[in-house]
Amino acid sequence: MESLVKFVEDEFVPKKEFPKFSAGDTITVYYEIKEGEKTRTQFFKGVVIQRRGSGATETFTIRKMSGTVGVERIFPVNMPALQRVEVNKKGKVRRSRIFYFRGLTGKKARIKEVKG
């Protein structure tokens, strides 16, 4: 049964090509918003906290600070409204899911950048 589901996902779900990114990277996601009849592009820039799932059900979580409030957003990789993803900085972290990042503030919340 699992192989049948995987086959259908591979054949019929359109694949989008995005640059490689992982937890700790700072990325900008551009996505479409429909307001009535009009559509506009909005972006969300923040640190990737996790990537989860595989294939058509893969998602990634981004966290940004809006003033003093932390805002997190979960994006499915195959969301039709996603236009493009830009990797701004590659971060060096030791974990694939950096939930501890939520509790850090100020200088502690900095992530070392990988050169290259």
C-alpha atoms as an extended CHARMM CRD file, in Angstrom:
* protein
*
       116  EXT
         1         1  MET       CA              0.0000000000        0.0000000000        0.0000000000  PROA      1               0.0000000000
         2         2  GLU       CA              2.8190000000        2.4140000000        0.8460000000  PROA      2               0.0000000000
         3         3  SER       CA              4.4970000000        1.8010000000       -2.4930000000  PROA      3               0.0000000000
         4         4  LEU       CA              1.2280000000        2.5990000000       -4.2800000000  PROA      4               0.0000000000
         5         5  VAL       CA              0.9120000000        5.9170000000       -2.4150000000  PROA      5               0.0000000000
         6         6  LYS       CA              4.5500000000        6.7400000000       -3.1950000000  PROA      6               0.0000000000
         7         7  PHE       CA              4.0150000000        5.9150000000       -6.8760000000  PROA      7               0.0000000000
         8         8  VAL       CA              0.9670000000        8.2060000000       -7.1050000000  PROA      8               0.0000000000
         9         9  GLU       CA              2.8470000000       11.0400000000       -5.3550000000  PROA      9               0.0000000000
        10        10  ASP       CA              5.8280000000       10.6930000000       -7.6980000000  PROA      10              0.0000000000
        11        11  GLU       CA              3.6840000000       10.6090000000      -10.8260000000  PROA      11              0.0000000000
        12        12  PHE       CA              0.9610000000       13.1740000000      -10.1820000000  PROA      12              0.0000000000
        13        13  VAL       CA              2.2180000000       15.6710000000       -7.6090000000  PROA      13              0.0000000000
        14        14  PRO       CA              4.2100000000       18.4270000000       -9.3760000000  PROA      14              0.0000000000
        15        15  LYS       CA              7.7270000000       18.8330000000       -8.0070000000  PROA      15              0.0000000000
        16        16  LYS       CA              9.1200000000       22.2890000000       -7.3270000000  PROA      16              0.0000000000
        17        17  GLU       CA             12.8370000000       22.9170000000       -7.4070000000  PROA      17              0.0000000000
        18        18  PHE       CA             14.1390000000       24.8720000000       -4.4320000000  PROA      18              0.0000000000
        19        19  PRO       CA             17.7030000000       25.4430000000       -3.2570000000  PROA      19              0.0000000000
        20        20  LYS       CA             18.9760000000       23.1260000000       -0.5410000000  PROA      20              0.0000000000
        21        21  PHE       CA             18.3850000000       24.4680000000        2.9590000000  PROA      21              0.0000000000
        22        22  SER       CA             18.2350000000       22.9840000000        6.4400000000  PROA      22              0.0000000000
        23        23  ALA       CA             17.7570000000       23.9820000000       10.0670000000  PROA      23              0.0000000000
        24        24  GLY       CA             19.6860000000       27.0890000000       11.0600000000  PROA      24              0.0000000000
        25        25  ASP       CA             19.5840000000       28.6840000000        7.6120000000  PROA      25              0.0000000000
        26        26  THR       CA             18.0200000000       32.1070000000        7.1330000000  PROA      26              0.0000000000
        27        27  ILE       CA             15.7040000000       32.0300000000        4.1310000000  PROA      27              0.0000000000
        28        28  THR       CA             13.1360000000       34.2250000000        2.4110000000  PROA      28              0.0000000000
        29        29  VAL       CA              9.9740000000       32.5420000000        1.1420000000  PROA      29              0.0000000000
        30        30  TYR       CA              7.8910000000       34.3290000000       -1.4890000000  PROA      30              0.0000000000
        31        31  TYR       CA              4.2690000000       33.2020000000       -1.7240000000  PROA      31              0.0000000000
        32        32  GLU       CA              1.0650000000       34.3740000000       -3.3680000000  PROA      32              0.0000000000
        33        33  ILE       CA             -1.8880000000       35.7590000000       -1.4360000000  PROA      33              0.0000000000
        34        34  LYS       CA             -5.3290000000       36.0730000000       -2.9850000000  PROA      34              0.0000000000
        35        35  GLU       CA             -7.3810000000       39.0250000000       -1.7850000000  PROA      35              0.0000000000
        36        36  GLY       CA            -10.7400000000       38.9400000000       -3.5160000000  PROA      36              0.0000000000
        37        37  GLU       CA             -9.9580000000       38.9900000000       -7.2340000000  PROA      37              0.0000000000
        38        38  LYS       CA             -6.4070000000       40.2780000000       -6.9080000000  PROA      38              0.0000000000
        39        39  THR       CA             -3.2440000000       38.3390000000       -6.0900000000  PROA      39              0.0000000000
        40        40  ARG       CA             -0.0900000000       39.7490000000       -4.5870000000  PROA      40              0.0000000000
        41        41  THR       CA              3.2710000000       38.3570000000       -3.5390000000  PROA      41              0.0000000000
        42        42  GLN       CA              4.2840000000       38.4510000000        0.1040000000  PROA      42              0.0000000000
        43        43  PHE       CA              7.5280000000       37.2960000000        1.6530000000  PROA      43              0.0000000000
        44        44  PHE       CA              8.4200000000       35.7460000000        4.9930000000  PROA      44              0.0000000000
        45        45  LYS       CA             12.0650000000       35.9430000000        6.0760000000  PROA      45              0.0000000000
        46        46  GLY       CA             13.3390000000       33.9890000000        9.0550000000  PROA      46              0.0000000000
        47        47  VAL       CA             15.3530000000       31.0960000000       10.4270000000  PROA      47              0.0000000000
        48        48  VAL       CA             14.4520000000       27.5290000000        9.5080000000  PROA      48              0.0000000000
        49        49  ILE       CA             13.6150000000       25.6440000000       12.7000000000  PROA      49              0.0000000000
        50        50  GLN       CA             12.8940000000       22.2540000000       11.1560000000  PROA      50              0.0000000000
        51        51  ARG       CA             12.2040000000       20.2650000000        8.0190000000  PROA      51              0.0000000000
        52        52  ARG       CA              9.7510000000       17.4480000000        8.4820000000  PROA      52              0.0000000000
        53        53  GLY       CA              8.2870000000       14.6580000000        6.3560000000  PROA      53              0.0000000000
        54        54  SER       CA              9.2510000000       13.4420000000        2.9160000000  PROA      54              0.0000000000
        55        55  GLY       CA              7.9280000000       13.5170000000       -0.6160000000  PROA      55              0.0000000000
        56        56  ALA       CA              4.6520000000       15.3380000000       -1.1770000000  PROA      56              0.0000000000
        57        57  THR       CA              3.9770000000       15.8140000000        2.5460000000  PROA      57              0.0000000000
        58        58  GLU       CA              7.2570000000       17.5320000000        3.4120000000  PROA      58              0.0000000000
        59        59  THR       CA              6.9990000000       20.7850000000        5.3960000000  PROA      59              0.0000000000
        60        60  PHE       CA              9.4010000000       23.3050000000        6.8650000000  PROA      60              0.0000000000
        61        61  THR       CA              8.9450000000       25.7220000000        9.7670000000  PROA      61              0.0000000000
        62        62  ILE       CA             10.3420000000       29.2600000000        9.7460000000  PROA      62              0.0000000000
        63        63  ARG       CA             10.6240000000       31.5690000000       12.7550000000  PROA      63              0.0000000000
        64        64  LYS       CA             11.0990000000       35.3250000000       12.7170000000  PROA      64              0.0000000000
        65        65  MET       CA             10.9250000000       38.0450000000       15.3030000000  PROA      65              0.0000000000
        66        66  SER       CA              8.2780000000       40.7020000000       14.7180000000  PROA      66              0.0000000000
        67        67  GLY       CA              9.2150000000       43.3150000000       17.2880000000  PROA      67              0.0000000000
        68        68  THR       CA              9.3850000000       41.3830000000       20.5580000000  PROA      68              0.0000000000
        69        69  VAL       CA              6.9850000000       38.6510000000       19.4310000000  PROA      69              0.0000000000
        70        70  GLY       CA              8.1910000000       35.4620000000       17.7740000000  PROA      70              0.0000000000
        71        71  VAL       CA              6.1970000000       34.4210000000       14.7080000000  PROA      71              0.0000000000
        72        72  GLU       CA              6.4000000000       30.9140000000       13.2550000000  PROA      72              0.0000000000
        73        73  ARG       CA              4.9330000000       29.7270000000        9.9980000000  PROA      73              0.0000000000
        74        74  ILE       CA              4.7660000000       26.2220000000        8.5440000000  PROA      74              0.0000000000
        75        75  PHE       CA              5.0580000000       25.8970000000        4.7670000000  PROA      75              0.0000000000
        76        76  PRO       CA              4.3190000000       22.7060000000        2.8310000000  PROA      76              0.0000000000
        77        77  VAL       CA              6.9950000000       22.2070000000        0.1670000000  PROA      77              0.0000000000
        78        78  ASN       CA              4.3830000000       21.4340000000       -2.4940000000  PROA      78              0.0000000000
        79        79  MET       CA              2.1110000000       24.3850000000       -1.6810000000  PROA      79              0.0000000000
        80        80  PRO       CA              0.8670000000       25.8100000000       -5.0140000000  PROA      80              0.0000000000
        81        81  ALA       CA              1.1220000000       29.3900000000       -3.7320000000  PROA      81              0.0000000000
        82        82  LEU       CA              4.8910000000       29.1040000000       -3.0970000000  PROA      82              0.0000000000
        83        83  GLN       CA              6.7520000000       31.0420000000       -5.7490000000  PROA      83              0.0000000000
        84        84  ARG       CA             10.3950000000       30.8810000000       -4.7450000000  PROA      84              0.0000000000
        85        85  VAL       CA             12.7630000000       30.3440000000       -1.8390000000  PROA      85              0.0000000000
        86        86  GLU       CA             16.0020000000       32.2930000000       -1.3920000000  PROA      86              0.0000000000
        87        87  VAL       CA             18.7480000000       31.1840000000        0.9890000000  PROA      87              0.0000000000
        88        88  ASN       CA             20.1610000000       34.3410000000        2.6130000000  PROA      88              0.0000000000
        89        89  LYS       CA             22.5780000000       32.7620000000        5.1170000000  PROA      89              0.0000000000
        90        90  LYS       CA             23.7550000000       29.2310000000        5.8110000000  PROA      90              0.0000000000
        91        91  GLY       CA             23.7990000000       28.5990000000        9.5420000000  PROA      91              0.0000000000
        92        92  LYS       CA             25.8720000000       26.1160000000       11.5310000000  PROA      92              0.0000000000
        93        93  VAL       CA             23.7880000000       24.1940000000       14.0640000000  PROA      93              0.0000000000
        94        94  ARG       CA             24.2650000000       20.7430000000       15.5470000000  PROA      94              0.0000000000
        95        95  ARG       CA             20.6540000000       19.6090000000       15.4130000000  PROA      95              0.0000000000
        96        96  SER       CA             18.1160000000       19.0840000000       12.6520000000  PROA      96              0.0000000000
        97        97  ARG       CA             15.2820000000       20.5680000000       14.7350000000  PROA      97              0.0000000000
        98        98  ILE       CA             16.2940000000       23.6210000000       16.7310000000  PROA      98              0.0000000000
        99        99  PHE       CA             13.3010000000       24.1020000000       19.0230000000  PROA      99              0.0000000000
       100       100  TYR       CA             15.6500000000       25.4270000000       21.7340000000  PROA      100             0.0000000000
       101       101  PHE       CA             15.9600000000       28.5260000000       19.5200000000  PROA      101             0.0000000000
       102       102  ARG       CA             12.4980000000       29.6340000000       20.7130000000  PROA      102             0.0000000000
       103       103  GLY       CA             13.7790000000       30.2600000000       24.2240000000  PROA      103             0.0000000000
       104       104  LEU       CA             16.8190000000       32.3140000000       23.2260000000  PROA      104             0.0000000000
       105       105  THR       CA             16.8700000000       36.1090000000       23.1150000000  PROA      105             0.0000000000
       106       106  GLY       CA             19.4440000000       38.7690000000       22.3090000000  PROA      106             0.0000000000
       107       107  LYS       CA             22.9970000000       37.7070000000       21.5380000000  PROA      107             0.0000000000
       108       108  LYS       CA             22.2530000000       34.1160000000       22.5350000000  PROA      108             0.0000000000
       109       109  ALA       CA             19.8670000000       33.8370000000       19.5900000000  PROA      109             0.0000000000
       110       110  ARG       CA             22.6190000000       34.3270000000       17.0160000000  PROA      110             0.0000000000
       111       111  ILE       CA             23.5650000000       31.4370000000       14.7550000000  PROA      111             0.0000000000
       112       112  LYS       CA             27.1050000000       31.1550000000       13.3930000000  PROA      112             0.0000000000
       113       113  GLU       CA             27.3150000000       31.5340000000        9.6380000000  PROA      113             0.0000000000
       114       114  VAL       CA             28.9990000000       28.9420000000        7.4370000000  PROA      114             0.0000000000
       115       115  LYS       CA             31.3360000000       30.4800000000        4.8850000000  PROA      115             0.0000000000
       116       116  GLY       CA             31.2470000000       28.9880000000        1.4360000000  PROA      116             0.0000000000
